[in-house]
């Protein structure tokens, strides 16, 4: 629907103070927020119905606070983001990864893993957990995030060659969806 081509500039050694002093819109990570802002404009230009829901799928680079802040500004916009950070939770004295691991396993699923340079082809059993969370927003944003659902999968019996880190996904959820999900 929308794309932006960019080339990473050659890295110039810099200290972290100068890097943090850069305006967010000038940083490479702004591309994730920019896409959240641009898609509604594209949909309007194309005459797409206002009720059309758009789900943005981001890799771990999209796990930034500004994305969580921006997505709640758009009514028919959602995100699915692979988590990169063990974030602090606002309602708990806990951090995301530990909190999710304490949740009951909702179901187990078998998947076929292809052969790669570290493992043979095999069937793996995954344990899947999910729960709603409220992430603590950083003080620099002065905002509260909308609640998110978190989905976690991990291996029931990890084997040599399996990734050690569990996969954790954030899914934005509106209140009406939350009620439906919790039934």
Secondary structure, DSSP 8 states (H G I E B T S, - for coil): ---------------HHHHHHS-GGGSTTHHHHHHHHHHHHHHHHTT--TT--EEEEE-GGG--HHHHHHHTT-TTEEEEEE--S--BBSSSSSBHHHHHHTS---EEEEEEE---SS---EEEEEEEEEEEE-B---GGG------EEEEEEEESS--TTS-SS-EEEEEE--HHHHHHHT-
